[in-house]
Amino acid sequence: MSQRTVRIATRRSPLAIWQAEFVRDSLLALDPHLNIELVRIKTQGDIILDTPLAKVGGKGLFVKELEQSMLAGEADIAVHSMKDVPVEFPEGLHLPVICERHDPHDAFVSNHFKNVDDLPLGATVGTSSLRRECQLRHYRPDLKIVPLRGNVNTRLAKLDAGNFDAIILAKAGLERLGFDERIRSALTPEQSLPAIGQGALGIETRINDDAMNALIAPLNCELTSITVKAERALNRRLKGGCQVPIGGYAMLTGDDIWLRGLVGRPDGSEMLQQEIRGKASEAEQLGLMLGDMLLKQGADKILEEVYGGS
Ligand SMILES: NCc1[nH]cc(CCC(=O)O)c1CC(=O)O
């Protein structure tokens, strides 16, 4: 029974490796006799580094190759940032486990300024996230938003090279890599509503791999699963792609859930926001309803323009 081998498919970025090792160590804490290997895979998202992802197009740029390795039997599980996981899974695969969420907020990183309000008029901020760009422009129309891609380490190096007054990154990614001291402040959800699934890790497996599904089941965090499922239901209703600024963040208090959603234009000229509260047991329906509210408010028009109508 022991000496079972688990092959974890992971991207090669330092953050992805940290996340795969986090899941490896969590599994080893449950059964020290497991034999766990990392299968390091290069994805499209890692290869195309000089183009804003929204322009590269296509969903699941960071997960497709990991899924193929599982379907080909070269890996047993894949660890993903939930933020990067598309709403639909390929036939034969599912995502039964969402681990306890780390900090979901965006972080303000700068060598000279302590928060967004502290930035001088016309300051340069690096981000390639349309969601961050939209909200920053909406909040501070004077800021100059400049594309910034690459993994977390690369982005910090570009900041240090003096290319930007500040950059915005996910707090969770910085903290996982030990860059806590680089975080000058957290952006509140009112300043920057996080990305759907931000801060949460998910584990994808083959649906029919009963042994593996049972093995990873204890890593599931029920509370995180509920909130992320609500956020992902919102994304499903909005047919969330990476060309539209979309934000979504759910919080649980006891049996109640509070879900906020945002759809906007990258230039910040329009930013629609809605929120909904209800029973946690209806998390997914609430996510879909919130999507409908945003669509009715005008998100349908924005999405239609971006995706060229349908
Ligand atoms: N798109 C890259 C990505 N995917 C997940 C994270 C952060 C970690 C997380 O949200 O779990 C990041 C980096 C960032 O946005 O700064």
PDBQT file of the ligand as one rigid body, heavy atoms in Angstrom, charges set to zero:
ROOT
HETATM    1  N1  LIG A 401      -1.309  35.037 -13.598  1.00  0.00    +0.000 N 
HETATM    2  C1  LIG A 401      -0.177  34.645 -12.825  1.00  0.00    +0.000 C 
HETATM    3  C2  LIG A 401      -0.535  34.284 -11.433  1.00  0.00    +0.000 A 
HETATM    4  N2  LIG A 401      -1.344  33.247 -11.180  1.00  0.00    +0.000 N 
HETATM    5  C3  LIG A 401      -1.527  33.169  -9.816  1.00  0.00    +0.000 A 
HETATM    6  C4  LIG A 401      -0.789  34.193  -9.239  1.00  0.00    +0.000 A 
HETATM    7  C5  LIG A 401      -0.707  34.482  -7.809  1.00  0.00    +0.000 C 
HETATM    8  C6  LIG A 401      -1.058  33.376  -6.877  1.00  0.00    +0.000 C 
HETATM    9  C7  LIG A 401      -2.514  33.108  -6.703  1.00  0.00    +0.000 C 
HETATM   10  O1  LIG A 401      -3.376  33.935  -7.030  1.00  0.00    +0.000 OA
HETATM   11  O2  LIG A 401      -2.824  32.012  -6.195  1.00  0.00    +0.000 OA
HETATM   12  C8  LIG A 401      -0.139  34.887 -10.253  1.00  0.00    +0.000 A 
HETATM   13  C9  LIG A 401       0.776  36.039 -10.115  1.00  0.00    +0.000 C 
HETATM   14  C10 LIG A 401       0.135  37.377  -9.918  1.00  0.00    +0.000 C 
HETATM   15  O3  LIG A 401      -1.000  37.616 -10.351  1.00  0.00    +0.000 OA
HETATM   16  O4  LIG A 401       0.784  38.251  -9.316  1.00  0.00    +0.000 OA
ENDROOT
TORSDOF 0
